[in-house]
């Protein structure tokens, strides 16, 4: 699968984070047998155990949009429970609960390097005007919601236009360069 997980930017971020003394990088994707729900359940269980077993002041989880939602349901399955929702439910039952804050990415124009039905490569996506794109003239801004919003986020980061990062490795017969 070619998406942001395999980008030069993500590789660079992980390299920089791994050089920091006070930061521990944990990879948590659960691939293999099972459906989407099994994958998200496995990722939530892994993260719960990793976070619970350490005395972390803060944990930053980088994951795709659907996995980061605190709202039940997905476009392909209204009963789907995203990874972060599963993790949140586990923390609510714990003796010392953790507070989760998820950040949804909002944008007007998105360039992404991904694989879609039309093929793998650079794709441009334009969103229709939205309250986020019309609220202020800023190119970037952050909002914190009082409640979980429609797509399941407690906060949003609006970026008027994104620039895609190419893959870090050779994939699908194309060479995109390496570090």
C-alpha positions in Angstrom: 0.0 0.0 0.0 1.5 3.3 -1.0 0.4 6.2 1.2 1.8 8.7 3.7 3.3 5.9 5.9 6.0 5.2 3.2 6.8 8.9 2.3 10.1 10.6 2.4 8.6 13.1 4.9 7.4 10.3 7.3 10.8 8.6 7.0 12.5 11.9 7.9 10.1 12.5 10.8 10.8 9.1 12.2 14.5 9.5 11.8 14.5 12.8 13.7 12.2 11.5 16.5 14.4 8.4 17.0 17.4 10.7 17.5 15.7 12.4 20.5 16.5 11.2 24.0 13.1 11.7 25.5 11.1 10.2 22.6 10.4 6.5 21.8 9.1 5.6 18.4 6.7 2.6 18.3 5.4 1.2 15.0 1.9 -0.3 15.5 0.2 -1.2 12.2 -1.4 -4.6 12.2 -1.3 -6.2 8.8 -2.0 -9.7 7.8 -5.1 -11.9 8.3 -8.4 -10.3 9.3 -10.7 -7.6 8.2 -10.6 -3.8 8.9 -12.2 -4.2 12.4 -9.7 -6.9 13.4 -6.9 -4.7 12.3 -8.1 -1.6 14.2 -8.8 -3.8 17.3 -5.3 -5.2 17.2 -3.7 -1.8 16.8 -5.7 -0.4 19.7 -4.8 -3.4 21.9 -1.1 -3.0 21.0 -1.1 0.7 21.8 -3.1 0.3 25.0 -0.5 -2.1 26.3 2.4 0.0 25.2 1.1 3.2 26.7 -0.2 1.6 29.9 3.1 -0.2 30.6 5.1 3.0 30.5 4.8 6.3 32.4 4.4 8.5 29.5 3.5 12.2 30.0 2.3 12.4 26.4 1.8 10.0 23.6 1.5 11.1 20.0 -0.1 8.6 17.6 0.3 9.3 13.9 -2.4 7.4 11.9 -4.7 7.8 9.0 -8.1 9.6 9.3 -10.5 6.7 9.8 -8.3 5.1 12.4 -8.1 8.3 14.4 -11.8 8.9 14.7 -13.6 8.8 18.0 -16.9 8.1 16.3 -18.4 4.7 15.4 -18.9 4.1 11.7 -17.0 4.3 8.5 -18.1 4.9 4.9 -18.0 1.2 4.1 -19.4 -0.1 7.5 -21.7 1.9 9.9 -20.8 -0.6 12.7 -17.0 -0.2 12.3 -15.3 1.0 15.5 -12.1 2.9 14.7 -8.8 2.2 16.5 -8.9 5.4 18.5 -12.5 4.8 19.6 -11.5 1.3 20.8 -8.5 2.7 22.6 -10.6 5.5 24.2 -13.1 2.9 25.5 -10.2 0.9 27.0 -8.7 3.9 28.7 -12.1 4.9 30.2 -12.2 1.5 31.9 -8.7 1.8 33.2 -7.8 2.6 36.8 -5.9 5.7 35.7 -7.7 6.9 32.5 -5.9 8.7 29.8 -7.3 11.7 27.9 -7.2 11.5 24.1 -7.2 14.4 21.8 -7.4 13.6 18.1 -6.7 16.1 15.3 -8.5 15.8 12.0 -6.8 17.3 8.9 -9.0 19.7 7.0 -7.9 21.2 3.7 -9.1 23.0 0.6 -6.6 21.6 -1.9 -4.7 18.3 -1.2 -1.9 16.8 -3.1 -1.3 13.2 -2.0 1.0 10.4 -3.2 -1.2 7.3 -2.9 -2.7 4.4 -4.6 -6.3 4.8 -5.8 -8.4 2.9 -8.3 -7.0 5.2 -11.0 -3.5 4.2 -10.2 -0.5 5.0 -7.9 1.1 8.4 -7.9 0.5 12.0 -7.3 -3.3 12.8 -6.9 -4.8 16.3 -6.5 -8.0 16.6 -4.5 -10.1 19.7 -4.3 -12.7 20.0 -1.5 -15.8 22.1 -2.0 -16.0 25.3 0.1 -16.6 24.5 3.7 -16.9 26.3 7.0 -13.2 25.6 7.5 -12.1 27.1 4.2 -14.4 30.2 4.5 -14.0 30.9 8.3 -10.8 33.0 8.1 -8.3 34.0 5.5 -5.5 32.2 7.2 -3.6 29.5 5.3 -3.3 27.3 8.5 -5.1 27.3 11.7 -6.1 25.0 14.6 -9.5 24.6 16.2 -10.5 22.8 19.5 -14.1 21.6 19.6 -16.3 21.4 22.7 -17.6 18.0 21.6 -16.6 15.3 19.1 -17.5 16.8 15.7 -19.3 15.1 12.8 -16.3 13.1 11.6 -15.2 12.0 15.1 -12.5 14.6 15.9 -12.0 16.8 19.0 -9.9 19.3 17.1 -9.0 20.2 13.5 -5.9 21.4 11.7 -6.9 23.4 8.6 -4.2 23.6 5.9 -5.4 25.5 2.8 -3.1 23.6 0.5 -0.9 20.6 1.1 2.1 19.4 -0.9 2.6 15.7 -1.2 5.8 14.0 -0.2 7.0 11.3 -2.6 7.6 7.7 -1.5 11.0 7.0 0.2 11.4 3.7 -1.6 11.1 2.3 -5.1 7.5 0.9 -5.6 5.3 -0.2 -8.4 8.2 -0.1 -10.9 8.9 3.6 -10.4 12.0 5.1 -8.7 11.1 8.1 -6.6 14.5 8.4 -4.9 15.8 7.6 -1.5 17.7 9.4 1.2 
